[in-house]
Amino acid sequence: MAKDEIAYLGSDTVYEGKLHFKGTVRIEGRYTGEIVSDGTLNVGKDAQVQGTLDVGELLLSGRFNGEVTAKRRVVVYSTGVLEGQVTTPNLLTEEGGVIEGQISMKTPAKPKA
C-alpha cells in the first residue's frame, strides 16, 4: 500500500454497499455500489467496479461500469475500461484506454463573492 493510501481493498475482496472516505482508496477486487469522496479513488488493473462514483479524482487501470462524477479529473490508463456516463472538468486517456459512453466536461462552478 502506498504512503498516501488510507484504505486498500485487495484482489480477493468482494464488496457491495456505500463507501465514504477522505484521502485515497485503492480497489483491486470487486466493488458494487456507491462511492462518495473529495479524495482519490484508484482502481487497480484487475479491479471491477460497478455503480455510482462522486469523487475528487478517479485513476482507472481496471474496469468501471456506471456513472462517475469527478470534481478534479478522470485518468483512464492503458489497461482501463470505462463504460457509462462521465462528468469531469479534465479527462486524460492513455493510448489503449477505453471509454464507451457519454462524456460531459464542465468547468466547476466558482463560488459567488
Gaussian input, Z-matrix of N, CA and C with variables (Angstrom, degrees):
# hf/3-21g

backbone

0 1
 N
 C     1     B1
 C     2     B2     1     A1
 N     3     B3     2     A2     1     D1
 C     4     B4     3     A3     2     D2
 C     5     B5     4     A4     3     D3
 N     6     B6     5     A5     4     D4
 C     7     B7     6     A6     5     D5
 C     8     B8     7     A7     6     D6
 N     9     B9     8     A8     7     D7
 C    10    B10     9     A9     8     D8
 C    11    B11    10    A10     9     D9
 N    12    B12    11    A11    10    D10
 C    13    B13    12    A12    11    D11
 C    14    B14    13    A13    12    D12
 N    15    B15    14    A14    13    D13
 C    16    B16    15    A15    14    D14
 C    17    B17    16    A16    15    D15
 N    18    B18    17    A17    16    D16
 C    19    B19    18    A18    17    D17
 C    20    B20    19    A19    18    D18
 N    21    B21    20    A20    19    D19
 C    22    B22    21    A21    20    D20
 C    23    B23    22    A22    21    D21
 N    24    B24    23    A23    22    D22
 C    25    B25    24    A24    23    D23
 C    26    B26    25    A25    24    D24
 N    27    B27    26    A26    25    D25
 C    28    B28    27    A27    26    D26
 C    29    B29    28    A28    27    D27
 N    30    B30    29    A29    28    D28
 C    31    B31    30    A30    29    D29
 C    32    B32    31    A31    30    D30
 N    33    B33    32    A32    31    D31
 C    34    B34    33    A33    32    D32
 C    35    B35    34    A34    33    D33
 N    36    B36    35    A35    34    D34
 C    37    B37    36    A36    35    D35
 C    38    B38    37    A37    36    D36
 N    39    B39    38    A38    37    D37
 C    40    B40    39    A39    38    D38
 C    41    B41    40    A40    39    D39
 N    42    B42    41    A41    40    D40
 C    43    B43    42    A42    41    D41
 C    44    B44    43    A43    42    D42
 N    45    B45    44    A44    43    D43
 C    46    B46    45    A45    44    D44
 C    47    B47    46    A46    45    D45
 N    48    B48    47    A47    46    D46
 C    49    B49    48    A48    47    D47
 C    50    B50    49    A49    48    D48
 N    51    B51    50    A50    49    D49
 C    52    B52    51    A51    50    D50
 C    53    B53    52    A52    51    D51
 N    54    B54    53    A53    52    D52
 C    55    B55    54    A54    53    D53
 C    56    B56    55    A55    54    D54
 N    57    B57    56    A56    55    D55
 C    58    B58    57    A57    56    D56
 C    59    B59    58    A58    57    D57
 N    60    B60    59    A59    58    D58
 C    61    B61    60    A60    59    D59
 C    62    B62    61    A61    60    D60
 N    63    B63    62    A62    61    D61
 C    64    B64    63    A63    62    D62
 C    65    B65    64    A64    63    D63
 N    66    B66    65    A65    64    D64
 C    67    B67    66    A66    65    D65
 C    68    B68    67    A67    66    D66
 N    69    B69    68    A68    67    D67
 C    70    B70    69    A69    68    D68
 C    71    B71    70    A70    69    D69
 N    72    B72    71    A71    70    D70
 C    73    B73    72    A72    71    D71
 C    74    B74    73    A73    72    D72
 N    75    B75    74    A74    73    D73
 C    76    B76    75    A75    74    D74
 C    77    B77    76    A76    75    D75
 N    78    B78    77    A77    76    D76
 C    79    B79    78    A78    77    D77
 C    80    B80    79    A79    78    D78
 N    81    B81    80    A80    79    D79
 C    82    B82    81    A81    80    D80
 C    83    B83    82    A82    81    D81
 N    84    B84    83    A83    82    D82
 C    85    B85    84    A84    83    D83
 C    86    B86    85    A85    84    D84
 N    87    B87    86    A86    85    D85
 C    88    B88    87    A87    86    D86
 C    89    B89    88    A88    87    D87
 N    90    B90    89    A89    88    D88
 C    91    B91    90    A90    89    D89
 C    92    B92    91    A91    90    D90
 N    93    B93    92    A92    91    D91
 C    94    B94    93    A93    92    D92
 C    95    B95    94    A94    93    D93
 N    96    B96    95    A95    94    D94
 C    97    B97    96    A96    95    D95
 C    98    B98    97    A97    96    D96
 N    99    B99    98    A98    97    D97
 C   100   B100    99    A99    98    D98
 C   101   B101   100   A100    99    D99
 N   102   B102   101   A101   100   D100
 C   103   B103   102   A102   101   D101
 C   104   B104   103   A103   102   D102
 N   105   B105   104   A104   103   D103
 C   106   B106   105   A105   104   D104
 C   107   B107   106   A106   105   D105
 N   108   B108   107   A107   106   D106
 C   109   B109   108   A108   107   D107
 C   110   B110   109   A109   108   D108
 N   111   B111   110   A110   109   D109
 C   112   B112   111   A111   110   D110
 C   113   B113   112   A112   111   D111
 N   114   B114   113   A113   112   D112
 C   115   B115   114   A114   113   D113
 C   116   B116   115   A115   114   D114
 N   117   B117   116   A116   115   D115
 C   118   B118   117   A117   116   D116
 C   119   B119   118   A118   117   D117
 N   120   B120   119   A119   118   D118
 C   121   B121   120   A120   119   D119
 C   122   B122   121   A121   120   D120
 N   123   B123   122   A122   121   D121
 C   124   B124   123   A123   122   D122
 C   125   B125   124   A124   123   D123
 N   126   B126   125   A125   124   D124
 C   127   B127   126   A126   125   D125
 C   128   B128   127   A127   126   D126
 N   129   B129   128   A128   127   D127
 C   130   B130   129   A129   128   D128
 C   131   B131   130   A130   129   D129
 N   132   B132   131   A131   130   D130
 C   133   B133   132   A132   131   D131
 C   134   B134   133   A133   132   D132
 N   135   B135   134   A134   133   D133
 C   136   B136   135   A135   134   D134
 C   137   B137   136   A136   135   D135
 N   138   B138   137   A137   136   D136
 C   139   B139   138   A138   137   D137
 C   140   B140   139   A139   138   D138
 N   141   B141   140   A140   139   D139
 C   142   B142   141   A141   140   D140
 C   143   B143   142   A142   141   D141
 N   144   B144   143   A143   142   D142
 C   145   B145   144   A144   143   D143
 C   146   B146   145   A145   144   D144
 N   147   B147   146   A146   145   D145
 C   148   B148   147   A147   146   D146
 C   149   B149   148   A148   147   D147
 N   150   B150   149   A149   148   D148
 C   151   B151   150   A150   149   D149
 C   152   B152   151   A151   150   D150
 N   153   B153   152   A152   151   D151
 C   154   B154   153   A153   152   D152
 C   155   B155   154   A154   153   D153
 N   156   B156   155   A155   154   D154
 C   157   B157   156   A156   155   D155
 C   158   B158   157   A157   156   D156
 N   159   B159   158   A158   157   D157
 C   160   B160   159   A159   158   D158
 C   161   B161   160   A160   159   D159
 N   162   B162   161   A161   160   D160
 C   163   B163   162   A162   161   D161
 C   164   B164   163   A163   162   D162
 N   165   B165   164   A164   163   D163
 C   166   B166   165   A165   164   D164
 C   167   B167   166   A166   165   D165
 N   168   B168   167   A167   166   D166
 C   169   B169   168   A168   167   D167
 C   170   B170   169   A169   168   D168
 N   171   B171   170   A170   169   D169
 C   172   B172   171   A171   170   D170
 C   173   B173   172   A172   171   D171
 N   174   B174   173   A173   172   D172
 C   175   B175   174   A174   173   D173
 C   176   B176   175   A175   174   D174
 N   177   B177   176   A176   175   D175
 C   178   B178   177   A177   176   D176
 C   179   B179   178   A178   177   D177
 N   180   B180   179   A179   178   D178
 C   181   B181   180   A180   179   D179
 C   182   B182   181   A181   180   D180
 N   183   B183   182   A182   181   D181
 C   184   B184   183   A183   182   D182
 C   185   B185   184   A184   183   D183
 N   186   B186   185   A185   184   D184
 C   187   B187   186   A186   185   D185
 C   188   B188   187   A187   186   D186
 N   189   B189   188   A188   187   D187
 C   190   B190   189   A189   188   D188
 C   191   B191   190   A190   189   D189
 N   192   B192   191   A191   190   D190
 C   193   B193   192   A192   191   D191
 C   194   B194   193   A193   192   D192
 N   195   B195   194   A194   193   D193
 C   196   B196   195   A195   194   D194
 C   197   B197   196   A196   195   D195
 N   198   B198   197   A197   196   D196
 C   199   B199   198   A198   197   D197
 C   200   B200   199   A199   198   D198
 N   201   B201   200   A200   199   D199
 C   202   B202   201   A201   200   D200
 C   203   B203   202   A202   201   D201
 N   204   B204   203   A203   202   D202
 C   205   B205   204   A204   203   D203
 C   206   B206   205   A205   204   D204
 N   207   B207   206   A206   205   D205
 C   208   B208   207   A207   206   D206
 C   209   B209   208   A208   207   D207
 N   210   B210   209   A209   208   D208
 C   211   B211   210   A210   209   D209
 C   212   B212   211   A211   210   D210
 N   213   B213   212   A212   211   D211
 C   214   B214   213   A213   212   D212
 C   215   B215   214   A214   213   D213
 N   216   B216   215   A215   214   D214
 C   217   B217   216   A216   215   D215
 C   218   B218   217   A217   216   D216
 N   219   B219   218   A218   217   D217
 C   220   B220   219   A219   218   D218
 C   221   B221   220   A220   219   D219
 N   222   B222   221   A221   220   D220
 C   223   B223   222   A222   221   D221
 C   224   B224   223   A223   222   D222
 N   225   B225   224   A224   223   D223
 C   226   B226   225   A225   224   D224
 C   227   B227   226   A226   225   D225
 N   228   B228   227   A227   226   D226
 C   229   B229   228   A228   227   D227
 C   230   B230   229   A229   228   D228
 N   231   B231   230   A230   229   D229
 C   232   B232   231   A231   230   D230
 C   233   B233   232   A232   231   D231
 N   234   B234   233   A233   232   D232
 C   235   B235   234   A234   233   D233
 C   236   B236   235   A235   234   D234
 N   237   B237   236   A236   235   D235
 C   238   B238   237   A237   236   D236
 C   239   B239   238   A238   237   D237
 N   240   B240   239   A239   238   D238
 C   241   B241   240   A240   239   D239
 C   242   B242   241   A241   240   D240
 N   243   B243   242   A242   241   D241
 C   244   B244   243   A243   242   D242
 C   245   B245   244   A244   243   D243
 N   246   B246   245   A245   244   D244
 C   247   B247   246   A246   245   D245
 C   248   B248   247   A247   246   D246
 N   249   B249   248   A248   247   D247
 C   250   B250   249   A249   248   D248
 C   251   B251   250   A250   249   D249
 N   252   B252   251   A251   250   D250
 C   253   B253   252   A252   251   D251
 C   254   B254   253   A253   252   D252
 N   255   B255   254   A254   253   D253
 C   256   B256   255   A255   254   D254
 C   257   B257   256   A256   255   D255
 N   258   B258   257   A257   256   D256
 C   259   B259   258   A258   257   D257
 C   260   B260   259   A259   258   D258
 N   261   B261   260   A260   259   D259
 C   262   B262   261   A261   260   D260
 C   263   B263   262   A262   261   D261
 N   264   B264   263   A263   262   D262
 C   265   B265   264   A264   263   D263
 C   266   B266   265   A265   264   D264
 N   267   B267   266   A266   265   D265
 C   268   B268   267   A267   266   D266
 C   269   B269   268   A268   267   D267
 N   270   B270   269   A269   268   D268
 C   271   B271   270   A270   269   D269
 C   272   B272   271   A271   270   D270
 N   273   B273   272   A272   271   D271
 C   274   B274   273   A273   272   D272
 C   275   B275   274   A274   273   D273
 N   276   B276   275   A275   274   D274
 C   277   B277   276   A276   275   D275
 C   278   B278   277   A277   276   D276
 N   279   B279   278   A278   277   D277
 C   280   B280   279   A279   278   D278
 C   281   B281   280   A280   279   D279
 N   282   B282   281   A281   280   D280
 C   283   B283   282   A282   281   D281
 C   284   B284   283   A283   282   D282
 N   285   B285   284   A284   283   D283
 C   286   B286   285   A285   284   D284
 C   287   B287   286   A286   285   D285
 N   288   B288   287   A287   286   D286
 C   289   B289   288   A288   287   D287
 C   290   B290   289   A289   288   D288
 N   291   B291   290   A290   289   D289
 C   292   B292   291   A291   290   D290
 C   293   B293   292   A292   291   D291
 N   294   B294   293   A293   292   D292
 C   295   B295   294   A294   293   D293
 C   296   B296   295   A295   294   D294
 N   297   B297   296   A296   295   D295
 C   298   B298   297   A297   296   D296
 C   299   B299   298   A298   297   D297
 N   300   B300   299   A299   298   D298
 C   301   B301   300   A300   299   D299
 C   302   B302   301   A301   300   D300
 N   303   B303   302   A302   301   D301
 C   304   B304   303   A303   302   D302
 C   305   B305   304   A304   303   D303
 N   306   B306   305   A305   304   D304
 C   307   B307   306   A306   305   D305
 C   308   B308   307   A307   306   D306
 N   309   B309   308   A308   307   D307
 C   310   B310   309   A309   308   D308
 C   311   B311   310   A310   309   D309
 N   312   B312   311   A311   310   D310
 C   313   B313   312   A312   311   D311
 C   314   B314   313   A313   312   D312
 N   315   B315   314   A314   313   D313
 C   316   B316   315   A315   314   D314
 C   317   B317   316   A316   315   D315
 N   318   B318   317   A317   316   D316
 C   319   B319   318   A318   317   D317
 C   320   B320   319   A319   318   D318
 N   321   B321   320   A320   319   D319
 C   322   B322   321   A321   320   D320
 C   323   B323   322   A322   321   D321
 N   324   B324   323   A323   322   D322
 C   325   B325   324   A324   323   D323
 C   326   B326   325   A325   324   D324
 N   327   B327   326   A326   325   D325
 C   328   B328   327   A327   326   D326
 C   329   B329   328   A328   327   D327
 N   330   B330   329   A329   328   D328
 C   331   B331   330   A330   329   D329
 C   332   B332   331   A331   330   D330
 N   333   B333   332   A332   331   D331
 C   334   B334   333   A333   332   D332
 C   335   B335   334   A334   333   D333
 N   336   B336   335   A335   334   D334
 C   337   B337   336   A336   335   D335
 C   338   B338   337   A337   336   D336

   B1=1.4500
   B2=1.5253
   B3=1.3178
   B4=1.4624
   B5=1.5275
   B6=1.3184
   B7=1.4640
   B8=1.5334
   B9=1.3409
   B10=1.4588
   B11=1.5300
   B12=1.3279
   B13=1.4506
   B14=1.5271
   B15=1.3260
   B16=1.4540
   B17=1.5210
   B18=1.3327
   B19=1.4559
   B20=1.5143
   B21=1.3323
   B22=1.4557
   B23=1.5206
   B24=1.3335
   B25=1.4559
   B26=1.5239
   B27=1.3240
   B28=1.4600
   B29=1.5175
   B30=1.3315
   B31=1.4611
   B32=1.5259
   B33=1.3206
   B34=1.4652
   B35=1.5244
   B36=1.3386
   B37=1.4548
   B38=1.5261
   B39=1.3361
   B40=1.4614
   B41=1.5200
   B42=1.3361
   B43=1.4561
   B44=1.5205
   B45=1.3382
   B46=1.4550
   B47=1.5162
   B48=1.3299
   B49=1.4572
   B50=1.5061
   B51=1.3465
   B52=1.4669
   B53=1.5195
   B54=1.3280
   B55=1.4571
   B56=1.5210
   B57=1.3324
   B58=1.4620
   B59=1.5184
   B60=1.3350
   B61=1.4579
   B62=1.5221
   B63=1.3526
   B64=1.4610
   B65=1.5193
   B66=1.3135
   B67=1.4560
   B68=1.5114
   B69=1.3473
   B70=1.4613
   B71=1.5218
   B72=1.3273
   B73=1.4638
   B74=1.5217
   B75=1.3401
   B76=1.4657
   B77=1.5194
   B78=1.3299
   B79=1.4642
   B80=1.5224
   B81=1.3224
   B82=1.4661
   B83=1.5248
   B84=1.3466
   B85=1.4555
   B86=1.5131
   B87=1.3410
   B88=1.4627
   B89=1.5197
   B90=1.3249
   B91=1.4611
   B92=1.5174
   B93=1.3214
   B94=1.4548
   B95=1.5163
   B96=1.3387
   B97=1.4548
   B98=1.5086
   B99=1.3253
   B100=1.4648
   B101=1.5247
   B102=1.3365
   B103=1.4594
   B104=1.5165
   B105=1.3434
   B106=1.4649
   B107=1.5231
   B108=1.3379
   B109=1.4641
   B110=1.5158
   B111=1.3357
   B112=1.4641
   B113=1.5214
   B114=1.3061
   B115=1.4620
   B116=1.5217
   B117=1.3516
   B118=1.4593
   B119=1.5162
   B120=1.3289
   B121=1.4600
   B122=1.5201
   B123=1.3244
   B124=1.4631
   B125=1.5303
   B126=1.3364
   B127=1.4591
   B128=1.5255
   B129=1.3298
   B130=1.4590
   B131=1.5178
   B132=1.3403
   B133=1.4681
   B134=1.5220
   B135=1.3266
   B136=1.4586
   B137=1.5267
   B138=1.3300
   B139=1.4634
   B140=1.5167
   B141=1.3345
   B142=1.4566
   B143=1.5232
   B144=1.3278
   B145=1.4624
   B146=1.5190
   B147=1.3344
   B148=1.4558
   B149=1.5091
   B150=1.3517
   B151=1.4510
   B152=1.5090
   B153=1.3429
   B154=1.4531
   B155=1.5237
   B156=1.3233
   B157=1.4579
   B158=1.5227
   B159=1.3175
   B160=1.4593
   B161=1.5249
   B162=1.3318
   B163=1.4659
   B164=1.5257
   B165=1.3249
   B166=1.4561
   B167=1.5165
   B168=1.3391
   B169=1.4611
   B170=1.5332
   B171=1.3314
   B172=1.4632
   B173=1.5204
   B174=1.3347
   B175=1.4646
   B176=1.5210
   B177=1.3351
   B178=1.4598
   B179=1.5213
   B180=1.3360
   B181=1.4618
   B182=1.5197
   B183=1.3362
   B184=1.4610
   B185=1.5142
   B186=1.3386
   B187=1.4631
   B188=1.5269
   B189=1.3516
   B190=1.4596
   B191=1.5157
   B192=1.3488
   B193=1.4496
   B194=1.5226
   B195=1.3235
   B196=1.4628
   B197=1.5083
   B198=1.3228
   B199=1.4641
   B200=1.5255
   B201=1.3389
   B202=1.4625
   B203=1.5239
   B204=1.3397
   B205=1.4566
   B206=1.5212
   B207=1.3249
   B208=1.4638
   B209=1.5223
   B210=1.3284
   B211=1.4618
   B212=1.5232
   B213=1.3439
   B214=1.4647
   B215=1.5287
   B216=1.3524
   B217=1.4662
   B218=1.5260
   B219=1.3301
   B220=1.4616
   B221=1.5170
   B222=1.3404
   B223=1.4615
   B224=1.5200
   B225=1.3386
   B226=1.4625
   B227=1.5260
   B228=1.3258
   B229=1.4587
   B230=1.5196
   B231=1.3267
   B232=1.4576
   B233=1.5285
   B234=1.3273
   B235=1.4687
   B236=1.5223
   B237=1.3347
   B238=1.4647
   B239=1.5140
   B240=1.3402
   B241=1.4669
   B242=1.5260
   B243=1.3151
   B244=1.4562
   B245=1.5242
   B246=1.3334
   B247=1.4600
   B248=1.5133
   B249=1.3288
   B250=1.4579
   B251=1.5014
   B252=1.3103
   B253=1.4580
   B254=1.5239
   B255=1.3422
   B256=1.4630
   B257=1.5262
   B258=1.3304
   B259=1.4584
   B260=1.5231
   B261=1.3310
   B262=1.4635
   B263=1.5348
   B264=1.3294
   B265=1.4642
   B266=1.5314
   B267=1.3389
   B268=1.4608
   B269=1.5269
   B270=1.3347
   B271=1.4539
   B272=1.5188
   B273=1.3359
   B274=1.4578
   B275=1.5222
   B276=1.3319
   B277=1.4557
   B278=1.5123
   B279=1.3335
   B280=1.4608
   B281=1.5238
   B282=1.3274
   B283=1.4541
   B284=1.5214
   B285=1.3231
   B286=1.4564
   B287=1.5151
   B288=1.3260
   B289=1.4629
   B290=1.5217
   B291=1.3370
   B292=1.4617
   B293=1.5242
   B294=1.3359
   B295=1.4596
   B296=1.5189
   B297=1.3223
   B298=1.4596
   B299=1.5146
   B300=1.3337
   B301=1.4578
   B302=1.5102
   B303=1.3184
   B304=1.4563
   B305=1.5242
   B306=1.3353
   B307=1.4619
   B308=1.5260
   B309=1.3262
   B310=1.4576
   B311=1.5145
   B312=1.3360
   B313=1.4549
   B314=1.5105
   B315=1.3430
   B316=1.4596
   B317=1.5016
   B318=1.3211
   B319=1.4573
   B320=1.5203
   B321=1.3353
   B322=1.4711
   B323=1.5184
   B324=1.3257
   B325=1.4689
   B326=1.5289
   B327=1.3205
   B328=1.4617
   B329=1.5163
   B330=1.3384
   B331=1.4619
   B332=1.5280
   B333=1.3291
   B334=1.4685
   B335=1.5094
   B336=1.3519
   B337=1.4726
   B338=1.5005
   A1=108.94
   A2=115.90
   A3=120.56
   A4=110.16
   A5=115.48
   A6=123.36
   A7=112.98
   A8=117.36
   A9=120.21
   A10=113.29
   A11=119.01
   A12=120.99
   A13=109.79
   A14=115.99
   A15=119.08
   A16=111.46
   A17=117.50
   A18=120.61
   A19=109.14
   A20=114.46
   A21=120.99
   A22=107.47
   A23=116.65
   A24=121.40
   A25=106.61
   A26=117.23
   A27=123.34
   A28=114.51
   A29=115.28
   A30=122.31
   A31=113.24
   A32=119.04
   A33=121.53
   A34=112.59
   A35=116.94
   A36=121.95
   A37=111.59
   A38=116.19
   A39=122.37
   A40=105.49
   A41=116.99
   A42=121.13
   A43=110.20
   A44=116.84
   A45=123.04
   A46=108.14
   A47=116.32
   A48=118.82
   A49=113.40
   A50=115.28
   A51=122.74
   A52=108.62
   A53=114.84
   A54=120.90
   A55=108.59
   A56=116.00
   A57=122.98
   A58=106.28
   A59=117.47
   A60=119.44
   A61=110.98
   A62=115.09
   A63=123.35
   A64=106.33
   A65=117.63
   A66=120.44
   A67=111.20
   A68=116.60
   A69=122.55
   A70=110.52
   A71=115.28
   A72=121.81
   A73=108.02
   A74=115.64
   A75=121.59
   A76=108.95
   A77=115.55
   A78=121.73
   A79=108.28
   A80=116.12
   A81=122.23
   A82=111.58
   A83=117.28
   A84=121.64
   A85=111.93
   A86=115.27
   A87=121.65
   A88=109.33
   A89=115.99
   A90=121.95
   A91=108.74
   A92=116.72
   A93=122.29
   A94=107.53
   A95=116.38
   A96=119.40
   A97=113.16
   A98=114.59
   A99=122.81
   A100=109.40
   A101=115.70
   A102=121.15
   A103=107.66
   A104=115.98
   A105=122.13
   A106=108.52
   A107=115.96
   A108=120.67
   A109=110.14
   A110=115.38
   A111=119.92
   A112=109.56
   A113=116.76
   A114=122.42
   A115=112.85
   A116=114.37
   A117=121.89
   A118=110.52
   A119=115.82
   A120=121.88
   A121=107.50
   A122=115.68
   A123=122.28
   A124=106.89
   A125=116.84
   A126=122.67
   A127=107.70
   A128=116.61
   A129=122.84
   A130=113.56
   A131=116.44
   A132=121.30
   A133=114.84
   A134=118.58
   A135=120.73
   A136=112.62
   A137=117.35
   A138=122.32
   A139=111.80
   A140=114.55
   A141=122.59
   A142=107.46
   A143=115.86
   A144=121.52
   A145=108.04
   A146=115.07
   A147=120.49
   A148=108.80
   A149=116.67
   A150=119.21
   A151=113.45
   A152=114.91
   A153=122.51
   A154=108.85
   A155=115.59
   A156=121.53
   A157=109.39
   A158=116.26
   A159=123.07
   A160=104.82
   A161=115.48
   A162=120.98
   A163=110.80
   A164=114.93
   A165=119.73
   A166=110.80
   A167=114.61
   A168=120.13
   A169=108.81
   A170=116.55
   A171=122.19
   A172=108.54
   A173=115.97
   A174=122.67
   A175=106.09
   A176=117.12
   A177=121.78
   A178=112.12
   A179=115.31
   A180=121.51
   A181=110.91
   A182=117.11
   A183=122.73
   A184=111.03
   A185=115.44
   A186=121.51
   A187=109.89
   A188=115.89
   A189=122.11
   A190=108.67
   A191=115.82
   A192=121.59
   A193=107.87
   A194=116.73
   A195=120.39
   A196=112.49
   A197=115.17
   A198=121.97
   A199=109.13
   A200=115.84
   A201=120.32
   A202=110.02
   A203=114.63
   A204=122.14
   A205=105.86
   A206=116.43
   A207=121.29
   A208=108.50
   A209=116.30
   A210=121.13
   A211=113.11
   A212=117.35
   A213=120.68
   A214=113.26
   A215=117.07
   A216=118.25
   A217=111.33
   A218=113.69
   A219=123.05
   A220=106.40
   A221=116.08
   A222=121.82
   A223=107.49
   A224=117.03
   A225=122.06
   A226=106.68
   A227=115.50
   A228=120.63
   A229=110.78
   A230=117.93
   A231=123.08
   A232=113.81
   A233=118.42
   A234=121.64
   A235=112.55
   A236=117.26
   A237=121.72
   A238=113.48
   A239=114.53
   A240=122.18
   A241=107.12
   A242=116.30
   A243=122.12
   A244=108.07
   A245=115.61
   A246=121.28
   A247=108.40
   A248=116.75
   A249=119.40
   A250=112.94
   A251=115.44
   A252=122.87
   A253=109.59
   A254=115.74
   A255=121.62
   A256=109.45
   A257=116.39
   A258=122.15
   A259=106.84
   A260=116.24
   A261=121.51
   A262=109.25
   A263=117.95
   A264=119.29
   A265=112.81
   A266=117.83
   A267=121.38
   A268=110.01
   A269=115.83
   A270=121.70
   A271=108.85
   A272=115.58
   A273=121.33
   A274=108.42
   A275=117.04
   A276=121.25
   A277=109.51
   A278=116.54
   A279=120.52
   A280=109.37
   A281=116.06
   A282=120.76
   A283=108.87
   A284=116.15
   A285=121.35
   A286=112.80
   A287=117.40
   A288=121.40
   A289=109.83
   A290=116.62
   A291=121.49
   A292=110.19
   A293=115.67
   A294=121.61
   A295=106.63
   A296=115.68
   A297=122.06
   A298=107.54
   A299=116.49
   A300=118.84
   A301=112.01
   A302=115.74
   A303=122.79
   A304=109.77
   A305=116.09
   A306=121.71
   A307=108.90
   A308=115.94
   A309=122.58
   A310=107.64
   A311=116.31
   A312=121.05
   A313=108.56
   A314=114.26
   A315=120.83
   A316=109.36
   A317=115.68
   A318=120.61
   A319=107.69
   A320=117.11
   A321=119.20
   A322=111.35
   A323=116.10
   A324=121.35
   A325=109.91
   A326=115.81
   A327=120.68
   A328=109.01
   A329=117.55
   A330=120.28
   A331=110.96
   A332=115.75
   A333=119.74
   A334=109.49
   A335=115.09
   A336=120.24
   A337=111.41
   D1=132.88
   D2=-179.89
   D3=-70.24
   D4=158.73
   D5=-175.08
   D6=-56.95
   D7=-39.55
   D8=-175.30
   D9=-88.18
   D10=-1.74
   D11=179.27
   D12=-83.51
   D13=132.91
   D14=-179.84
   D15=-98.66
   D16=-19.42
   D17=179.26
   D18=-146.95
   D19=150.05
   D20=-178.32
   D21=-140.64
   D22=120.25
   D23=175.00
   D24=-103.17
   D25=106.25
   D26=-172.05
   D27=-67.01
   D28=174.46
   D29=-173.26
   D30=-64.79
   D31=-23.68
   D32=178.92
   D33=-92.80
   D34=6.95
   D35=-177.41
   D36=-87.21
   D37=133.36
   D38=171.77
   D39=-124.32
   D40=121.41
   D41=-173.69
   D42=-134.99
   D43=138.98
   D44=173.56
   D45=-129.16
   D46=139.74
   D47=176.40
   D48=141.92
   D49=-150.89
   D50=179.73
   D51=-114.41
   D52=138.88
   D53=178.02
   D54=-129.42
   D55=124.06
   D56=175.08
   D57=-121.40
   D58=133.36
   D59=-178.61
   D60=-153.72
   D61=165.16
   D62=170.40
   D63=-118.49
   D64=150.33
   D65=179.62
   D66=90.41
   D67=-131.30
   D68=-175.79
   D69=-130.71
   D70=136.19
   D71=173.83
   D72=-124.93
   D73=136.38
   D74=176.75
   D75=-114.07
   D76=128.72
   D77=177.51
   D78=-112.07
   D79=127.81
   D80=175.52
   D81=-114.76
   D82=-15.54
   D83=-177.51
   D84=-99.49
   D85=-142.46
   D86=179.62
   D87=-110.35
   D88=135.67
   D89=179.74
   D90=-137.32
   D91=132.21
   D92=175.13
   D93=-129.78
   D94=126.30
   D95=177.99
   D96=145.76
   D97=-148.20
   D98=-175.25
   D99=-115.90
   D100=135.57
   D101=176.29
   D102=-127.17
   D103=128.82
   D104=-178.82
   D105=-129.90
   D106=127.69
   D107=178.59
   D108=-170.87
   D109=153.19
   D110=169.07
   D111=-89.86
   D112=-3.36
   D113=-177.13
   D114=-88.02
   D115=-156.37
   D116=-174.90
   D117=-110.50
   D118=129.57
   D119=173.12
   D120=-104.98
   D121=121.57
   D122=-178.90
   D123=-110.88
   D124=114.16
   D125=-178.63
   D126=-102.96
   D127=111.44
   D128=-176.47
   D129=-66.89
   D130=166.29
   D131=-171.10
   D132=-64.79
   D133=-24.65
   D134=178.86
   D135=-100.44
   D136=2.11
   D137=-176.80
   D138=-78.57
   D139=152.21
   D140=173.85
   D141=-130.61
   D142=116.41
   D143=-178.06
   D144=-121.64
   D145=134.25
   D146=178.77
   D147=-135.76
   D148=133.74
   D149=177.64
   D150=144.50
   D151=-142.52
   D152=-176.94
   D153=-122.47
   D154=127.73
   D155=179.00
   D156=-118.02
   D157=133.88
   D158=171.39
   D159=-132.59
   D160=91.89
   D161=-171.06
   D162=-129.43
   D163=167.66
   D164=174.38
   D165=-72.44
   D166=-41.79
   D167=-175.30
   D168=-151.70
   D169=138.49
   D170=175.49
   D171=-118.10
   D172=123.57
   D173=174.23
   D174=-111.77
   D175=109.97
   D176=-169.99
   D177=-113.78
   D178=113.32
   D179=172.91
   D180=-110.25
   D181=-17.87
   D182=-178.85
   D183=-103.62
   D184=-141.43
   D185=-175.88
   D186=-116.00
   D187=132.39
   D188=175.40
   D189=-129.56
   D190=136.18
   D191=176.66
   D192=-132.91
   D193=121.23
   D194=179.01
   D195=146.80
   D196=-144.11
   D197=-176.84
   D198=-120.40
   D199=128.37
   D200=179.81
   D201=-126.73
   D202=132.24
   D203=170.01
   D204=-119.82
   D205=120.81
   D206=179.31
   D207=-120.57
   D208=125.81
   D209=-176.28
   D210=-70.10
   D211=-32.99
   D212=-177.62
   D213=-106.47
   D214=-54.76
   D215=-178.64
   D216=-168.49
   D217=161.63
   D218=170.71
   D219=-122.95
   D220=130.69
   D221=176.14
   D222=-119.05
   D223=122.04
   D224=175.77
   D225=-108.30
   D226=110.46
   D227=-179.24
   D228=-77.97
   D229=173.67
   D230=-173.04
   D231=-58.04
   D232=-26.45
   D233=179.13
   D234=-96.42
   D235=-0.34
   D236=-175.01
   D237=-82.72
   D238=145.83
   D239=175.17
   D240=-132.81
   D241=118.92
   D242=179.72
   D243=-117.63
   D244=117.98
   D245=178.18
   D246=-119.74
   D247=122.38
   D248=178.79
   D249=139.60
   D250=-144.73
   D251=-174.61
   D252=-113.38
   D253=131.59
   D254=-177.50
   D255=-124.75
   D256=130.82
   D257=172.40
   D258=-128.28
   D259=117.58
   D260=-178.64
   D261=-163.35
   D262=150.96
   D263=176.61
   D264=-76.88
   D265=-23.74
   D266=-178.09
   D267=-134.80
   D268=129.21
   D269=-179.74
   D270=-129.50
   D271=123.52
   D272=178.27
   D273=-120.73
   D274=134.48
   D275=178.93
   D276=-133.53
   D277=122.95
   D278=174.90
   D279=-75.63
   D280=156.75
   D281=175.68
   D282=-57.79
   D283=128.53
   D284=-177.69
   D285=102.27
   D286=-23.35
   D287=177.21
   D288=-68.50
   D289=146.42
   D290=-175.51
   D291=-120.68
   D292=131.67
   D293=172.52
   D294=-127.56
   D295=122.53
   D296=179.90
   D297=-128.07
   D298=111.12
   D299=-179.59
   D300=148.98
   D301=-151.74
   D302=-176.34
   D303=-107.04
   D304=133.78
   D305=-179.25
   D306=-121.59
   D307=132.66
   D308=174.71
   D309=-128.13
   D310=118.25
   D311=-179.63
   D312=-110.27
   D313=106.52
   D314=-178.16
   D315=-121.78
   D316=140.63
   D317=173.75
   D318=-75.50
   D319=131.76
   D320=179.80
   D321=-57.12
   D322=144.32
   D323=178.79
   D324=-67.37
   D325=136.10
   D326=178.25
   D327=-85.60
   D328=140.49
   D329=178.59
   D330=-60.06
   D331=142.44
   D332=178.13
   D333=-79.42
   D334=140.30
   D335=-178.17
   D336=-79.12

